[in-house]
Amino acid sequence: MIISADTAQAEVQAAVDHSTAWIAALDQAHARAQHSYFTQYILIDGQRGYLVVDEGDYGALPAELEGRVIDAVCGKLSDEF
């Protein structure tokens, strides 16, 4: 198989962009979890890549969102001392 240099470069750039978006979403979830009682969910979003939602925003996560969850970060706040 022959791949042009432009095609190879585009594939590498797409992989880097995907990794960068994933790391940004994971960082955001961890930052939000530090100040929340609720689990932070990372969802796959077809248009934007990744989306972070707080369980407290929706109560129980709706079924259409549950199917898109790819990772979760537990909230760090607690009322139990």
DODRENVEX-643183 format. One record per atom (N, C-alpha, C, O): residue in one letter; x, y, z; atom name. Coordinates in nm, 2 decimals, padded with zeros to 4 digits. Layout:
> A;X;Y;Z;CA
...
//
This chain:
> M;00.08;-00.12;00.00;N
> M;00.00;00.00;00.00;CA
> M;00.09;00.12;00.00;C
> M;00.19;00.13;00.07;O
> I;00.05;00.22;-00.08;N
> I;00.13;00.34;-00.09;CA
> I;00.04;00.45;-00.03;C
> I;-00.07;00.47;-00.07;O
> I;00.10;00.53;00.06;N
> I;00.03;00.64;00.12;CA
> I;00.12;00.77;00.09;C
> I;00.24;00.77;00.11;O
> S;00.05;00.87;00.05;N
> S;00.12;00.99;00.02;CA
> S;00.16;01.06;00.16;C
> S;00.10;01.03;00.26;O
> A;00.26;01.14;00.15;N
> A;00.31;01.21;00.27;CA
> A;00.20;01.30;00.33;C
> A;00.19;01.31;00.45;O
> D;00.12;01.36;00.24;N
> D;00.01;01.45;00.29;CA
> D;-00.09;01.36;00.37;C
> D;-00.14;01.41;00.48;O
> T;-00.12;01.25;00.32;N
> T;-00.22;01.16;00.38;CA
> T;-00.17;01.11;00.52;C
> T;-00.24;01.11;00.62;O
> A;-00.04;01.07;00.52;N
> A;00.02;01.02;00.64;CA
> A;00.02;01.13;00.75;C
> A;-00.01;01.11;00.86;O
> Q;00.06;01.25;00.71;N
> Q;00.07;01.37;00.80;CA
> Q;-00.07;01.40;00.85;C
> Q;-00.09;01.43;00.97;O
> A;-00.18;01.39;00.77;N
> A;-00.31;01.42;00.81;CA
> A;-00.36;01.32;00.92;C
> A;-00.42;01.35;01.01;O
> E;-00.32;01.19;00.90;N
> E;-00.36;01.09;00.99;CA
> E;-00.29;01.11;01.12;C
> E;-00.35;01.09;01.23;O
> V;-00.16;01.14;01.12;N
> V;-00.09;01.17;01.24;CA
> V;-00.15;01.29;01.32;C
> V;-00.17;01.29;01.44;O
> Q;-00.18;01.40;01.24;N
> Q;-00.24;01.52;01.30;CA
> Q;-00.38;01.48;01.37;C
> Q;-00.41;01.54;01.47;O
> A;-00.46;01.40;01.30;N
> A;-00.59;01.36;01.35;CA
> A;-00.57;01.29;01.48;C
> A;-00.65;01.31;01.58;O
> A;-00.47;01.20;01.49;N
> A;-00.45;01.12;01.61;CA
> A;-00.40;01.21;01.73;C
> A;-00.44;01.20;01.84;O
> V;-00.32;01.31;01.70;N
> V;-00.27;01.41;01.80;CA
> V;-00.39;01.49;01.84;C
> V;-00.40;01.51;01.97;O
> D;-00.47;01.54;01.75;N
> D;-00.59;01.62;01.79;CA
> D;-00.68;01.54;01.88;C
> D;-00.74;01.59;01.98;O
> H;-00.71;01.41;01.85;N
> H;-00.79;01.32;01.93;CA
> H;-00.73;01.31;02.07;C
> H;-00.81;01.32;02.17;O
> S;-00.60;01.28;02.08;N
> S;-00.54;01.26;02.21;CA
> S;-00.55;01.39;02.29;C
> S;-00.57;01.39;02.41;O
> T;-00.52;01.51;02.23;N
> T;-00.53;01.63;02.29;CA
> T;-00.67;01.66;02.35;C
> T;-00.68;01.71;02.46;O
> A;-00.77;01.63;02.27;N
> A;-00.91;01.65;02.31;CA
> A;-00.94;01.56;02.43;C
> A;-01.01;01.60;02.52;O
> W;-00.90;01.44;02.43;N
> W;-00.92;01.34;02.53;CA
> W;-00.86;01.39;02.66;C
> W;-00.92;01.39;02.77;O
> I;-00.73;01.43;02.65;N
> I;-00.66;01.48;02.77;CA
> I;-00.72;01.60;02.83;C
> I;-00.73;01.62;02.95;O
> A;-00.77;01.69;02.74;N
> A;-00.83;01.82;02.79;CA
> A;-00.96;01.78;02.86;C
> A;-00.99;01.84;02.97;O
> A;-01.04;01.69;02.81;N
> A;-01.17;01.65;02.88;CA
> A;-01.14;01.58;03.01;C
> A;-01.21;01.61;03.11;O
> L;-01.04;01.50;03.02;N
> L;-01.00;01.43;03.14;CA
> L;-00.95;01.53;03.24;C
> L;-00.99;01.52;03.36;O
> D;-00.87;01.63;03.20;N
> D;-00.83;01.73;03.29;CA
> D;-00.94;01.81;03.35;C
> D;-00.95;01.85;03.47;O
> Q;-01.04;01.85;03.26;N
> Q;-01.15;01.92;03.30;CA
> Q;-01.24;01.84;03.40;C
> Q;-01.29;01.90;03.50;O
> A;-01.26;01.71;03.38;N
> A;-01.33;01.63;03.47;CA
> A;-01.27;01.62;03.61;C
> A;-01.34;01.63;03.71;O
> H;-01.14;01.61;03.61;N
> H;-01.06;01.60;03.74;CA
> H;-01.07;01.74;03.81;C
> H;-01.09;01.74;03.93;O
> A;-01.06;01.85;03.74;N
> A;-01.07;01.98;03.80;CA
> A;-01.21;02.01;03.86;C
> A;-01.22;02.06;03.97;O
> R;-01.31;01.97;03.78;N
> R;-01.45;01.99;03.83;CA
> R;-01.48;01.90;03.95;C
> R;-01.55;01.94;04.04;O
> A;-01.42;01.78;03.95;N
> A;-01.45;01.68;04.06;CA
> A;-01.39;01.73;04.19;C
> A;-01.45;01.70;04.30;O
> Q;-01.29;01.81;04.19;N
> Q;-01.23;01.86;04.32;CA
> Q;-01.33;01.95;04.39;C
> Q;-01.31;01.96;04.52;O
> H;-01.42;02.01;04.33;N
> H;-01.52;02.10;04.39;CA
> H;-01.66;02.06;04.38;C
> H;-01.75;02.14;04.38;O
> S;-01.68;01.92;04.37;N
> S;-01.82;01.87;04.35;CA
> S;-01.84;01.75;04.43;C
> S;-01.75;01.67;04.46;O
> Y;-01.97;01.73;04.47;N
> Y;-02.01;01.61;04.53;CA
> Y;-02.05;01.50;04.43;C
> Y;-02.06;01.38;04.47;O
> F;-02.06;01.54;04.31;N
> F;-02.11;01.45;04.20;CA
> F;-02.01;01.40;04.11;C
> F;-01.90;01.45;04.10;O
> T;-02.04;01.28;04.05;N
> T;-01.95;01.22;03.95;CA
> T;-01.95;01.31;03.83;C
> T;-02.05;01.36;03.78;O
> Q;-01.83;01.32;03.77;N
> Q;-01.81;01.39;03.64;CA
> Q;-01.80;01.29;03.53;C
> Q;-01.71;01.20;03.54;O
> Y;-01.88;01.29;03.43;N
> Y;-01.88;01.19;03.33;CA
> Y;-01.82;01.25;03.20;C
> Y;-01.85;01.37;03.16;O
> I;-01.74;01.18;03.13;N
> I;-01.68;01.22;03.00;CA
> I;-01.76;01.14;02.90;C
> I;-01.76;01.02;02.90;O
> L;-01.82;01.22;02.81;N
> L;-01.91;01.16;02.70;CA
> L;-01.84;01.18;02.57;C
> L;-01.78;01.29;02.55;O
> I;-01.86;01.09;02.48;N
> I;-01.82;01.11;02.34;CA
> I;-01.93;01.19;02.27;C
> I;-02.04;01.16;02.29;O
> D;-01.88;01.29;02.20;N
> D;-01.97;01.38;02.13;CA
> D;-01.93;01.39;01.99;C
> D;-01.82;01.43;01.96;O
> G;-02.02;01.35;01.90;N
> G;-01.99;01.34;01.75;CA
> G;-01.94;01.47;01.69;C
> G;-01.86;01.47;01.60;O
> Q;-01.99;01.59;01.74;N
> Q;-01.95;01.71;01.68;CA
> Q;-01.83;01.78;01.75;C
> Q;-01.75;01.84;01.68;O
> R;-01.82;01.77;01.88;N
> R;-01.71;01.84;01.95;CA
> R;-01.60;01.75;02.00;C
> R;-01.50;01.80;02.05;O
> G;-01.62;01.62;01.99;N
> G;-01.51;01.53;02.04;CA
> G;-01.55;01.47;02.18;C
> G;-01.60;01.36;02.18;O
> Y;-01.53;01.55;02.28;N
> Y;-01.57;01.50;02.42;CA
> Y;-01.64;01.61;02.49;C
> Y;-01.62;01.73;02.47;O
> L;-01.72;01.57;02.59;N
> L;-01.80;01.66;02.67;CA
> L;-01.80;01.61;02.81;C
> L;-01.81;01.49;02.84;O
> V;-01.79;01.70;02.91;N
> V;-01.79;01.66;03.05;CA
> V;-01.92;01.71;03.11;C
> V;-01.95;01.83;03.10;O
> V;-01.99;01.62;03.17;N
> V;-02.11;01.66;03.24;CA
> V;-02.11;01.62;03.39;C
> V;-02.04;01.52;03.42;O
> D;-02.18;01.69;03.47;N
> D;-02.18;01.67;03.61;CA
> D;-02.31;01.59;03.64;C
> D;-02.42;01.63;03.59;O
> E;-02.31;01.48;03.72;N
> E;-02.42;01.41;03.75;CA
> E;-02.53;01.49;03.81;C
> E;-02.65;01.47;03.79;O
> G;-02.49;01.59;03.89;N
> G;-02.58;01.68;03.95;CA
> G;-02.66;01.77;03.86;C
> G;-02.76;01.82;03.89;O
> D;-02.61;01.79;03.74;N
> D;-02.67;01.87;03.64;CA
> D;-02.80;01.81;03.59;C
> D;-02.90;01.87;03.55;O
> Y;-02.81;01.67;03.59;N
> Y;-02.92;01.60;03.53;CA
> Y;-02.99;01.51;03.63;C
> Y;-03.08;01.44;03.59;O
> G;-02.95;01.50;03.76;N
> G;-03.00;01.40;03.84;CA
> G;-02.94;01.27;03.80;C
> G;-02.82;01.26;03.77;O
> A;-03.02;01.17;03.78;N
> A;-02.98;01.04;03.72;CA
> A;-02.95;01.07;03.57;C
> A;-03.03;01.14;03.51;O
> L;-02.84;01.02;03.52;N
> L;-02.81;01.05;03.38;CA
> L;-02.91;00.99;03.29;C
> L;-02.94;00.87;03.30;O
> P;-02.97;01.06;03.20;N
> P;-03.06;01.01;03.10;CA
> P;-03.00;00.90;03.02;C
> P;-02.88;00.89;03.00;O
> A;-03.08;00.81;02.97;N
> A;-03.04;00.69;02.89;CA
> A;-02.96;00.73;02.77;C
> A;-02.86;00.66;02.74;O
> E;-03.00;00.84;02.70;N
> E;-02.93;00.88;02.58;CA
> E;-02.79;00.93;02.61;C
> E;-02.70;00.92;02.53;O
> L;-02.77;00.98;02.73;N
> L;-02.63;01.02;02.77;CA
> L;-02.55;00.90;02.82;C
> L;-02.43;00.90;02.80;O
> E;-02.62;00.81;02.90;N
> E;-02.55;00.70;02.95;CA
> E;-02.48;00.62;02.85;C
> E;-02.37;00.56;02.87;O
> G;-02.53;00.60;02.73;N
> G;-02.47;00.52;02.63;CA
> G;-02.35;00.59;02.57;C
> G;-02.27;00.52;02.50;O
> R;-02.33;00.71;02.60;N
> R;-02.21;00.78;02.54;CA
> R;-02.10;00.80;02.64;C
> R;-02.00;00.86;02.61;O
> V;-02.12;00.75;02.77;N
> V;-02.02;00.77;02.87;CA
> V;-01.90;00.68;02.84;C
> V;-01.91;00.56;02.81;O
> I;-01.78;00.74;02.84;N
> I;-01.66;00.66;02.82;CA
> I;-01.56;00.66;02.94;C
> I;-01.47;00.58;02.95;O
> D;-01.59;00.75;03.04;N
> D;-01.51;00.75;03.16;CA
> D;-01.58;00.83;03.26;C
> D;-01.67;00.91;03.23;O
> A;-01.54;00.82;03.39;N
> A;-01.61;00.89;03.50;CA
> A;-01.50;00.92;03.60;C
> A;-01.41;00.84;03.63;O
> V;-01.52;01.04;03.67;N
> V;-01.43;01.08;03.78;CA
> V;-01.52;01.11;03.90;C
> V;-01.61;01.20;03.88;O
> C;-01.50;01.04;04.01;N
> C;-01.58;01.06;04.13;CA
> C;-01.56;01.20;04.19;C
> C;-01.45;01.25;04.19;O
> G;-01.67;01.26;04.24;N
> G;-01.66;01.39;04.31;CA
> G;-01.57;01.37;04.43;C
> G;-01.58;01.27;04.50;O
> K;-01.50;01.47;04.47;N
> K;-01.41;01.47;04.58;CA
> K;-01.46;01.52;04.71;C
> K;-01.41;01.50;04.82;O
> L;-01.57;01.60;04.71;N
> L;-01.63;01.66;04.83;CA
> L;-01.72;01.55;04.90;C
> L;-01.77;01.46;04.84;O
> S;-01.72;01.57;05.03;N
> S;-01.80;01.47;05.11;CA
> S;-01.85;01.54;05.23;C
> S;-01.78;01.63;05.29;O
> D;-01.97;01.51;05.28;N
> D;-02.03;01.56;05.40;CA
> D;-01.99;01.48;05.52;C
> D;-02.02;01.52;05.63;O
> E;-01.92;01.37;05.50;N
> E;-01.89;01.28;05.61;CA
> E;-01.75;01.31;05.66;C
> E;-01.65;01.30;05.59;O
> F;-01.75;01.36;05.78;N
> F;-01.62;01.40;05.84;CA
> F;-01.59;01.31;05.96;C
> F;-01.48;01.33;06.02;O
//
